Amino acid sequence: MLKAAFVFIAPEANSKQHRSIIATPAVELTVVGVGDYKSAVKVVEELVEQGIGAIELCAGFGHEGVAAVKKAVNNRAVVGVVRFDIHPGLEGKSGDELF
């Protein structure tokens, strides 16, 4: 079974509260909300320790946020990215401008 995670970033998201697991016969997907890049780094480190092998980041993560997550994962999981140049849920800005 593939253990994967989708991490989204939103102001005031709390990774302990804004979390869900969806299990199918082939994939167990953990969805986690974080409030900033620092929280994202902490969360992905925990997810990798729990056996998550694939992490996808929402489009709110700018280049700097993706780099921070990639560095934290340290090749223990693959990292993918949904990409917008600007994010409609972040007032038309990149996470790099906000976090």
Buried (B, 14 or more C-beta within 10 A) or exposed (E): EEBBBBBBBBEEBEBEEBBEEEEEEEEBBBBBBBBBBEBBBEBBBEBBEEEBEBBBBBBBBBEBBBBBBBEBBEEBBEBEBEEBEBBEBBEEBBBBEBB
